[in-house]
Amino acid sequence: MNPFKQLFKDAPLATRNEITPKLGFALVVLLALVWLIPFLWMVVATLRPASDGINAMAELMPSLKPTLDNIRDAWDIGDFPRYFLNTTIICTGILLVQFATVTLAGFAFARLSFAGKTLIFYLFLLQLMLVPVLLIVPNLTLVVKLGLYDTLTGVMMPFFASAFGTFLMRQAFEAIPTELEDAALIDGAGVLARIRHIYVPLSLPSFSAFAIVSVTSHWNDFLWPLMVINSPDKRPLTIGLSVFTQTAEGTQAWGTIAAGTLIVIAPLLVTFLIFQKRFISSFVTSGIK
């Protein structure tokens, strides 16, 4: 037997209970450090002056003379204000429509009774098992037939319904006591009134969790916008960053490329740092592990 295993086995129970959490914490810290290496390199490369040379860009040690020239160069080369605007429109438009669709669908599956409800719900959840790449061709064909090709609406349309959001809201609505809805029915409240005044306010943590997942996913989406958008003035951040890195200026300067990448992820990073406690509580309260 391994001597370390034998030593751990022979240790008192109290000692083992102290060692196990410490080992788990050390493992989490180690994994976090490994995950942070690319981000740290990006920040160091962004602040490193071009005079340090191309070989210095591979180092994690910060430069003794940090500079913001790379950020200024990236902002001047790429049309980032336009990219930010397009991405914000896409993410906001998708999220607003999703709030309406997942709320109504979640309420229907949680509280309404109709023939084949369970079967329809399981068929609806099959979307979660499909690789998004499989849906590109049919979605693109539909977008072209509707005349939405090369438009921001065409980028948004396939995501107006969400199987994950519907499942999440169904679970949240089922946890709400039916007595509250019965009281509203006695007062003469209709379906929409009950949803607005009972289900939505009591499910705000679930809405917050879904909003985080939705915005993050569509902010980072690359393949689908690449298939739909051709016009330079309609590119989102991901496509704009790809074009930016292929320019003559970008391909010759890793610091500029790192600065452009930092500009793209900065809004999500800052938002997380400001609202990290609310983010974590939203996921915990909504039951996402």
C-alpha positions in Angstrom: 0.0 0.0 0.0 1.1 3.5 -0.7 2.8 4.9 2.5 0.9 8.2 2.1 -2.4 6.4 1.9 -1.5 4.3 4.9 -0.5 7.4 6.9 -3.8 9.1 6.0 -5.8 6.0 6.8 -4.1 5.7 10.2 -4.6 9.3 11.1 -7.3 10.2 13.6 -10.7 11.2 12.2 -10.4 14.8 13.4 -7.0 15.2 11.7 -8.5 13.8 8.4 -11.4 16.2 8.6 -8.9 19.0 8.9 -6.6 17.8 6.1 -9.3 17.2 3.5 -10.6 20.8 3.3 -7.1 22.1 3.2 -6.2 19.8 0.3 -9.3 20.9 -1.5 -8.6 24.5 -1.0 -5.0 24.1 -2.2 -6.2 22.3 -5.3 -8.8 25.1 -6.1 -6.1 27.8 -5.6 -3.7 25.8 -7.9 -6.4 25.5 -10.6 -7.2 29.2 -10.3 -3.6 30.1 -10.8 -3.4 28.0 -13.9 -6.6 29.5 -15.3 -5.2 33.0 -14.6 -2.0 32.6 -16.5 -3.4 33.5 -20.0 -5.2 36.5 -18.4 -2.0 37.7 -16.6 0.0 37.3 -19.8 -2.6 39.4 -21.7 -2.4 42.2 -19.1 1.4 42.1 -19.0 1.7 42.1 -22.8 -0.8 45.0 -23.0 1.3 47.2 -20.7 4.7 46.2 -22.2 6.3 48.8 -24.5 7.2 47.7 -28.0 10.8 48.7 -27.3 11.1 45.6 -25.1 11.2 43.4 -28.3 9.1 40.6 -29.6 10.9 38.0 -27.4 9.9 39.8 -24.2 6.2 39.4 -25.0 6.4 35.8 -24.0 7.4 36.7 -20.4 5.0 37.0 -17.5 7.2 39.4 -15.6 5.9 43.0 -15.9 7.9 45.6 -17.7 9.7 48.1 -15.6 8.3 50.9 -17.8 4.6 50.0 -18.4 2.8 52.0 -21.0 -0.8 52.5 -22.4 0.4 52.9 -25.9 -0.8 49.5 -26.9 -4.3 50.3 -25.8 -4.3 53.6 -27.7 -3.0 51.9 -30.8 -5.6 49.1 -30.6 -8.4 51.7 -30.1 -7.2 53.7 -33.1 -6.8 50.7 -35.4 -10.0 48.9 -34.7 -13.5 50.4 -34.8 -14.2 49.3 -31.3 -17.0 51.9 -30.5 -19.0 50.5 -33.4 -18.3 46.9 -32.3 -19.4 47.7 -28.8 -22.6 49.3 -30.0 -23.5 46.3 -32.2 -22.7 43.8 -29.5 -24.7 45.7 -26.9 -27.7 45.9 -29.3 -27.5 42.1 -30.0 -27.2 41.1 -26.3 -29.8 43.5 -25.1 -32.3 42.6 -27.9 -31.9 38.9 -27.4 -32.2 39.1 -23.6 -35.4 41.3 -23.6 -37.2 38.9 -26.0 -35.9 35.9 -24.1 -37.3 37.3 -20.8 -40.8 37.4 -22.4 -40.6 33.9 -24.1 -39.0 32.0 -21.2 -41.4 33.6 -18.7 -44.5 32.6 -20.6 -43.2 29.2 -21.6 -42.0 28.5 -18.0 -45.3 29.5 -16.6 -47.2 27.3 -19.1 -45.1 24.2 -18.2 -45.2 24.9 -14.5 -48.8 25.9 -13.9 -51.0 25.2 -16.9 -52.5 21.8 -17.7 -52.8 20.7 -21.3 -52.6 17.4 -23.2 -49.0 16.1 -23.8 -47.4 18.8 -21.5 -44.7 16.5 -20.2 -43.9 15.1 -23.7 -43.7 18.6 -25.2 -41.5 19.8 -22.4 -39.0 16.9 -22.9 -39.0 17.5 -26.7 -38.4 21.2 -26.0 -35.4 20.3 -23.9 -33.9 18.3 -26.7 -32.4 21.6 -27.9 -30.0 21.4 -25.0 -28.6 18.2 -26.4 -27.9 19.6 -29.9 -24.5 21.0 -30.8 -25.1 24.6 -32.0 -23.1 24.0 -35.1 -25.8 21.5 -36.3 -28.3 24.3 -36.4 -26.3 26.8 -38.4 -27.4 25.7 -41.9 -31.2 25.6 -41.2 -31.0 28.8 -39.2 -29.1 30.5 -41.9 -31.5 29.3 -44.6 -34.5 30.7 -42.5 -32.7 34.0 -42.0 -32.1 34.4 -45.7 -35.7 33.5 -46.6 -36.9 36.1 -44.1 -34.7 38.8 -45.7 -32.7 39.2 -42.4 -29.3 38.3 -43.8 -26.6 40.8 -42.9 -28.7 42.4 -40.2 -28.4 42.5 -36.4 -32.0 41.1 -36.2 -30.8 38.1 -38.2 -28.1 37.5 -35.6 -30.6 37.7 -32.8 -33.6 35.8 -34.1 -32.4 32.2 -33.5 -31.9 32.9 -29.8 -35.3 34.5 -29.1 -36.4 31.2 -27.4 -34.2 29.4 -24.9 -34.7 25.8 -23.7 -32.3 26.5 -20.8 -34.2 29.6 -19.8 -37.5 27.8 -20.1 -36.3 25.0 -17.9 -34.9 27.4 -15.3 -38.1 29.4 -15.1 -40.2 26.3 -14.9 -38.2 25.1 -11.9 -38.4 28.6 -10.3 -42.2 28.9 -10.8 -42.9 25.4 -9.5 -41.2 26.4 -6.2 -43.7 29.3 -5.7 -46.6 28.3 -3.4 -49.9 27.8 -5.3 -51.7 29.6 -2.4 -50.4 32.9 -3.7 -51.9 32.3 -7.1 -55.2 31.2 -5.6 -55.4 34.4 -3.6 -54.8 36.4 -6.8 -57.5 34.4 -8.6 -59.9 35.3 -5.8 -59.1 38.9 -6.4 -59.8 38.5 -10.1 -56.3 38.6 -11.4 -55.8 37.3 -14.9 -52.9 35.2 -16.2 -50.6 38.0 -17.1 -51.4 39.9 -13.9 -50.5 36.8 -11.9 -47.2 36.4 -13.8 -46.3 40.1 -13.4 -47.2 40.5 -9.7 -46.5 37.1 -8.3 -44.2 34.9 -10.3 -41.8 37.5 -11.8 -41.0 39.3 -8.5 -40.4 36.0 -6.6 -38.2 34.7 -9.3 -35.8 37.6 -9.7 -32.7 35.5 -8.7 -33.5 33.0 -11.5 -33.9 35.9 -13.9 -30.5 37.3 -12.8 -28.8 33.9 -13.3 -30.3 33.5 -16.7 -29.3 37.0 -17.7 -25.7 36.3 -16.8 -25.6 33.2 -18.9 -27.4 34.8 -21.8 -25.3 37.9 -22.0 -22.0 36.1 -21.5 -22.8 33.6 -24.2 -23.9 36.0 -26.9 -21.2 38.5 -26.0 -18.6 35.8 -26.8 -20.4 34.3 -29.8 -18.3 34.2 -32.9 -19.4 31.5 -35.4 -23.0 32.5 -35.9 -22.4 36.3 -36.4 -19.6 35.4 -38.8 -22.0 33.5 -40.9 -24.7 36.2 -40.9 -22.8 39.5 -41.0 -20.9 40.8 -44.0 -21.0 44.6 -43.6 -18.1 46.0 -41.6 -20.4 48.5 -39.8 -22.5 45.6 -38.4 -19.7 43.5 -36.9 -19.9 42.6 -33.2 -16.9 42.6 -31.0 -15.8 39.0 -31.7 -15.8 39.5 -35.4 -14.2 42.9 -35.1 -11.4 41.5 -32.9 -10.8 38.7 -35.5 -10.5 41.3 -38.3 -8.4 43.5 -36.1 -5.8 40.8 -35.4 -5.4 40.1 -39.1 -4.5 43.7 -40.0 -0.9 44.5 -40.8 -0.5 46.5 -37.6 -2.0 43.9 -35.4 -0.1 40.9 -36.7 3.3 42.6 -36.1 2.6 43.6 -32.5 1.5 41.1 -29.8 1.1 43.9 -27.4 -1.5 45.6 -29.6 -3.4 42.2 -30.1 -3.4 41.7 -26.3 -4.7 45.2 -25.8 -7.5 44.6 -28.3 -8.5 41.4 -26.5 -8.5 43.2 -23.2 -10.7 45.9 -24.6 -13.2 43.2 -25.7 -13.4 41.4 -22.3 -13.1 44.5 -20.1 -16.9 45.2 -19.8 -17.7 41.7 -18.7 -14.8 41.7 -16.3 -15.6 45.0 -14.7 -19.3 44.1 -14.4 -18.3 40.8 -12.7 -16.0 42.6 -10.3 -18.7 45.0 -9.3 -21.5 42.6 -9.0 -19.7 39.4 -8.1 -21.6 38.8 -4.8 -24.9 39.2 -6.6 -23.8 36.9 -9.4 -22.8 34.1 -7.0 -26.0 34.5 -4.9 -28.1 34.5 -8.1 -26.7 31.1 -9.1 -26.9 29.6 -5.7 -30.5 30.8 -5.2 -31.6 29.6 -8.6 -30.2 26.1 -7.9 -27.4 26.2 -10.5 -24.3 24.4 -9.1 
